[in-house]
Every structure is written in C-alpha cells, then in structure tokens.
Amino acid sequence: MPGLILSGVIGGLIFGVILVWQGASAAGLVLLFTIVGWLIGVVLWTVWRAYTGQLDVQTVRTLIELIFSNRSR
C-alpha cells in the first residue's frame, strides 16, 4: 500500500497549490499540506498493514511504550 502514502502526498500538494493560487501566497502552506497528506498516507498505510495481518500490533505497542516511557536511561 505505498500508493496510499504517495496519494496522500499528491493530495496535500494539490490542495496546497490550489490554496496558494486562490490568494494565500505562502509556499510554507504548500509544504505544510504536503506533510499533512504524507502523515495521513502513512497512518492509512499502517492501519491497512495491521488490518491485513502484515504488522504485529503487539510489537508496535511495545515499541511505542518503550519510546514514550518516563524512565530515565
């Protein structure tokens, strides 16, 4: 499903370009919407992989707990 990530990036880029064309005139907005589109694509891709069983959800949960734990290193 890498197409979801690419679709998100292209969708965000198109939305940002249209917004700038309509008068917002800020290239940062185009980049912002591209990044938001990329993030949406990554989330959809991850959910799809978890749904189809290609991703071990328990391992991801353990990784997130390890990253966000409040223990000192």
Stockholm file with secondary structure:
# STOCKHOLM 1.0

chainA/1-73         MPGLILSGVIGGLIFGVILVWQGASAAGLVLLFTIVGWLIGVVLWTVWRAYTGQLDVQTVRTLIELIFSNRSR
#=GR chainA/1-73 SS CHHHHHHHHHHHHHHHHHHIIIIICCHHHHHHHHHHHHHHHHHHHHHHHHHHTSSCHHHHHHHHHHHTCCCCC
#=GC SS_cons        CHHHHHHHHHHHHHHHHHHIIIIICCHHHHHHHHHHHHHHHHHHHHHHHHHHTSSCHHHHHHHHHHHTCCCCC
//
